[in-house]
Amino acid sequence: MRGFGRTVSYEKFLREPMTKDFYEIFKFLIAQLDPQLEVEGKIEDEVPMIMRRLRYPVEVNKSKLQAISGPNTWPQLLAVLDWLVSLIQVNDGLIEPVAECSTNVAEADCEADHHMLRTFHENYLEFLSGRDSDHSVEERLRQIYEERVSAVQLEVERLQEQISGMDTQVHEFRSEHQRLLETQAAPAQLEIEADRLRSAIQSDDQRAHRVDEEAALVEAEETTIKLDIEALDAKNRNLQEQVESQAYSKKDIERLKCERAHLRRMLQDLKSDAEKAEQYVWELGIEESRLEESISRTVRFVNDKAEAVEGVVAEVDGPSGQELIDHVDLS
């Protein structure tokens, strides 16, 4: 921004500094402070001397300038450049505008500010020359600052009261703004509520229509049931008339009912006896089968024995022997 004559890489300058780059930047910054000052000597001689004249608070040794890229040296030399930049900003922003009376100060405080800055200038000259043992300037500055602090405090109190009033107004405005926002949002909310009510009304209409249809169906069913009831009543009356027109009296009907119940009981008993008889017949069939099998075994046994006896007789009597065999009629 100040028109430095070379292009220096920011990253490279911070990581790998070169003595030539540092010296040229230093001379450029000194030229911003004093264009008439010529820096032509060696870097290790010029930099410490100039920084002592500017009353830099740290001693800049020649050994630091002979190896500027050292890990303990380079941060201190960067601090020198940063201090010079700050000094240039103060010089451009405050000292020169005051010297030219071009500062943007209020008319009521212009004379006091210039008096204070002149006092700063005189005190700084005495500081540079080493004649700052007298504390009168410090006392005068303290008095000026105390007066200005009092004035500033009064102004601060006035501004705080004004701020309080403004805060109250802002709070009222915000409340009114919030009410206005709520009022503006009310139509949209009402429209949403209206839509919800319309949907509810439509749903209720549909439900009512279904209820009407169901009521019509119920009425139709009720009419059908009434017709059925009337038909049943007519049939009941006809049956009642038929009962009353029968030749039998009520006592005869009761007697017949009793006889019917008795006959039903007898029929049930007979069915039970028939089931028992069937069971007995089934058991007898089982016993008959068992006896037939036993008789068959006995017949086979007897026939076997008869054949054996026949063989013995044939051997004794010869061919004139008789046949001996049993036959059993199983029926």
C-alpha positions in Angstrom: 0.0 0.0 0.0 2.9 2.4 0.6 4.7 1.6 -2.7 7.4 -0.8 -1.7 9.8 -1.3 -4.7 10.0 -5.1 -4.6 7.6 -8.0 -4.4 8.3 -10.1 -1.3 6.5 -13.4 -0.7 4.7 -13.3 2.7 5.1 -17.0 3.5 8.7 -17.1 2.4 9.6 -13.9 4.3 8.2 -15.4 7.5 9.8 -18.9 7.1 13.0 -18.2 5.3 14.0 -14.6 5.9 17.0 -13.1 4.0 19.2 -10.3 5.4 18.8 -8.2 2.2 15.0 -8.3 2.4 14.9 -7.4 6.0 17.3 -4.4 5.5 15.4 -3.0 2.5 12.1 -3.3 4.4 13.7 -1.6 7.5 15.0 1.3 5.3 11.6 1.6 3.6 9.9 1.9 7.0 12.4 4.5 8.3 11.8 6.5 5.1 8.1 6.6 6.0 9.0 8.2 9.3 11.8 10.5 8.1 12.3 10.8 4.3 15.4 13.0 4.8 17.2 10.3 6.8 19.8 8.4 4.7 20.6 4.8 5.8 23.7 3.8 3.9 25.9 1.9 6.4 26.1 -1.7 7.4 22.9 -3.3 8.8 24.6 -4.3 12.0 25.6 -0.7 12.6 22.6 1.3 11.3 19.7 -0.7 12.8 20.9 -0.6 16.5 21.8 3.1 16.2 18.5 4.1 14.7 16.4 2.0 17.1 18.3 3.6 20.1 17.5 7.1 18.7 13.9 6.1 18.4 14.1 4.9 22.0 13.0 1.3 21.1 12.5 -0.4 24.5 14.7 -3.4 23.7 18.4 -3.4 22.8 19.0 -4.6 19.3 22.4 -6.4 19.3 24.7 -6.7 16.3 24.9 -10.5 16.7 21.2 -10.7 16.0 21.6 -8.9 12.7 24.4 -11.1 11.6 22.2 -14.3 11.6 18.6 -13.0 11.3 17.1 -16.5 10.4 17.9 -18.0 13.8 14.9 -19.4 15.7 15.6 -17.0 18.7 16.6 -14.0 16.6 14.0 -13.7 13.8 10.9 -13.2 16.1 12.8 -10.3 17.8 13.6 -8.7 14.5 10.0 -9.1 13.3 9.0 -7.3 16.5 11.2 -4.4 15.5 9.4 -4.1 12.1 6.0 -4.4 13.8 7.0 -1.6 16.2 8.1 0.6 13.3 4.8 0.0 11.6 2.8 1.0 14.7 5.0 4.1 15.0 4.2 5.0 11.4 0.5 4.6 12.0 0.6 6.9 15.0 2.7 9.4 13.1 0.3 9.4 10.1 -2.9 9.2 12.1 -2.2 11.6 14.9 1.0 13.5 14.9 1.0 14.9 11.4 -2.7 15.8 11.4 -2.3 17.6 14.7 0.8 19.4 13.4 -1.2 20.5 10.4 -4.3 21.3 12.5 -6.4 19.0 10.4 -7.7 16.7 13.1 -11.5 16.1 13.3 -12.0 17.4 16.8 -14.9 19.4 18.2 -14.5 23.1 18.2 -15.0 23.4 22.0 -12.1 20.9 22.6 -9.8 22.0 19.8 -7.6 24.3 21.9 -7.4 21.9 24.8 -6.4 19.0 22.4 -3.8 21.1 20.7 -2.4 22.2 24.0 -2.3 18.6 25.2 -0.6 17.5 22.0 2.0 20.3 22.3 2.6 19.2 25.8 3.1 15.6 24.5 5.6 16.9 21.9 7.6 18.9 24.4 7.6 16.1 26.9 8.7 13.6 24.2 11.6 16.0 23.1 12.7 16.2 26.7 12.5 12.4 27.0 14.6 12.0 23.9 17.2 14.5 25.2 17.2 12.9 28.7 15.9 16.0 30.4 12.6 14.5 31.8 13.5 14.4 35.5 11.1 17.2 36.3 7.5 15.9 36.9 5.8 19.2 36.2 4.7 18.2 32.7 3.3 14.9 34.2 1.4 16.9 36.8 0.0 19.2 34.2 -1.0 16.3 32.0 -2.6 14.6 35.0 -4.7 17.7 35.8 -5.7 18.0 32.1 -6.7 14.3 32.0 -8.6 14.5 35.3 -10.6 17.5 34.1 -11.3 15.7 30.8 -12.2 12.5 32.7 -14.7 14.4 34.8 -16.2 15.9 31.7 -16.3 12.5 30.1 -17.9 11.0 33.1 -20.6 13.7 33.1 -21.1 13.1 29.4 -21.2 9.3 30.0 -23.9 9.8 32.7 -25.9 12.0 30.4 -25.5 9.4 27.6 -26.5 6.6 30.0 -29.7 8.5 31.0 -30.3 9.0 27.3 -29.6 5.4 26.6 -32.0 4.4 29.4 -34.7 6.5 27.8 -33.9 5.1 24.4 -34.0 1.6 25.8 -37.5 2.3 27.2 -38.6 3.6 23.9 -37.0 0.7 22.1 -38.8 -1.7 24.5 -42.1 0.1 23.8 -41.5 0.0 20.1 -40.6 -3.7 20.2 -43.8 -4.4 22.2 -45.8 -2.4 19.7 -43.9 -4.1 16.8 -44.6 -7.5 18.4 -48.3 -6.6 18.7 -48.3 -5.4 15.1 -46.7 -8.7 14.0 -49.3 -10.7 16.0 -52.1 -8.5 14.4 -50.6 -9.1 11.0 -50.3 -12.8 11.6 -53.9 -13.0 13.0 -55.6 -13.2 9.5 -53.4 -16.1 8.5 -54.1 -17.9 11.8 -57.8 -17.2 11.3 -57.7 -18.4 7.8 -56.0 -21.6 9.0 -58.7 -22.0 11.7 -61.4 -21.4 9.1 -59.9 -24.1 6.9 -59.9 -26.4 9.8 -63.5 -25.6 10.6 -64.4 -26.1 6.9 -62.8 -29.5 7.0 -64.6 -30.3 10.2 -67.9 -29.1 8.8 -67.4 -31.2 5.6 -66.5 -34.2 7.7 -69.6 -33.7 9.8 -71.8 -33.3 6.7 -70.4 -36.6 5.3 -71.0 -38.3 8.7 -74.6 -36.9 8.8 -75.2 -38.1 5.3 -74.0 -41.6 6.3 -76.2 -41.4 9.4 -79.2 -40.5 7.3 -78.6 -43.4 5.0 -78.2 -45.8 8.0 -81.4 -44.3 9.5 -83.2 -45.0 6.2 -81.9 -48.6 6.2 -83.0 -49.0 9.8 -86.5 -47.6 9.0 -86.8 -50.0 6.1 -85.7 -52.9 8.3 -88.1 -51.7 11.0 -90.9 -51.6 8.4 -90.0 -55.1 7.3 -89.9 -56.3 10.9 -93.3 -54.7 11.6 -94.7 -56.5 8.6 -93.2 -59.8 9.8 -94.6 -59.2 13.3 -98.1 -58.5 11.8 -97.8 -61.7 9.7 -96.8 -63.7 12.8 -99.6 -62.1 14.8 -102.1 -63.1 12.1 -100.6 -66.6 12.0 -100.7 -66.8 15.7 -104.4 -65.8 15.7 -105.1 -68.4 13.0 -103.4 -71.1 15.1 -105.2 -69.9 18.2 -108.5 -70.1 16.3 -107.6 -73.6 15.0 -106.7 -74.7 18.5 -109.9 -73.3 19.9 -112.0 -74.9 17.1 -110.6 -78.4 17.7 -112.9 -81.1 19.1 -110.6 -81.9 21.9 -110.8 -79.9 25.0 -107.8 -78.4 26.8 -107.9 -81.3 29.3 -107.8 -83.8 26.5 -104.9 -81.9 25.0 -103.1 -82.0 28.3 -103.8 -85.7 28.7 -102.6 -86.4 25.2 -99.4 -84.4 25.9 -98.9 -86.5 29.0 -99.5 -89.7 27.1 -97.0 -88.4 24.4 -94.4 -87.8 27.1 -95.1 -91.3 28.6 -94.8 -92.9 25.1 -91.6 -91.0 24.5 -90.1 -92.3 27.7 -91.2 -95.8 26.8 -89.6 -95.4 23.4 -86.4 -94.2 25.0 -86.5 -97.2 27.4 -87.1 -99.6 24.5 -84.2 -98.0 22.6 -82.0 -98.6 25.6 -83.2 -102.2 25.9 -82.6 -102.7 22.2 -79.1 -101.3 22.6 -78.5 -103.7 25.5 -79.9 -106.6 23.5 -77.6 -105.7 20.6 -74.7 -105.6 23.0 -75.7 -109.0 24.4 -76.0 -110.5 20.9 -72.6 -109.1 20.0 -71.1 -110.7 23.1 -72.9 -114.0 22.3 -71.5 -113.8 18.8 -68.0 -113.4 20.2 -68.6 -116.4 22.6 -70.0 -118.5 19.7 -66.9 -117.8 17.6 -64.7 -118.7 20.5 -66.6 -122.0 21.0 -66.5 -122.8 17.3 -62.8 -122.4 17.3 -62.4 -124.6 20.4 -64.6 -127.3 18.9 -62.6 -127.1 15.6 -59.4 -127.6 17.6 -61.0 -130.5 19.5 -62.3 -132.2 16.2 -58.8 -131.9 14.7 -57.3 -133.4 17.8 -59.8 -136.3 17.8 -59.3 -136.9 14.1 -55.6 -137.0 14.5 -56.0 -139.5 17.4 -58.4 -141.6 15.3 -56.0 -141.8 12.4 -53.3 -142.9 14.8 -55.6 -145.6 16.2 -56.6 -146.7 12.7 -53.0 -147.2 11.8 -52.5 -149.4 14.8 -55.6 -151.5 14.1 -54.6 -151.9 10.5 -51.2 -153.3 11.6 -52.9 -155.8 14.0 -56.0 -156.9 12.0 -54.7 -156.5 8.5 -56.7 -155.2 5.6 -60.0 -156.2 7.2 -59.8 -153.4 9.7 -62.6 -150.7 10.0 -62.4 -146.9 9.5 -62.7 -144.9 12.7 -63.5 -141.1 12.3 -65.7 -138.5 14.1 -67.9 -135.9 12.4 -69.3 -132.9 14.4 -72.2 -130.8 13.1 -71.3 -127.3 14.2 -74.7 -126.0 13.4 
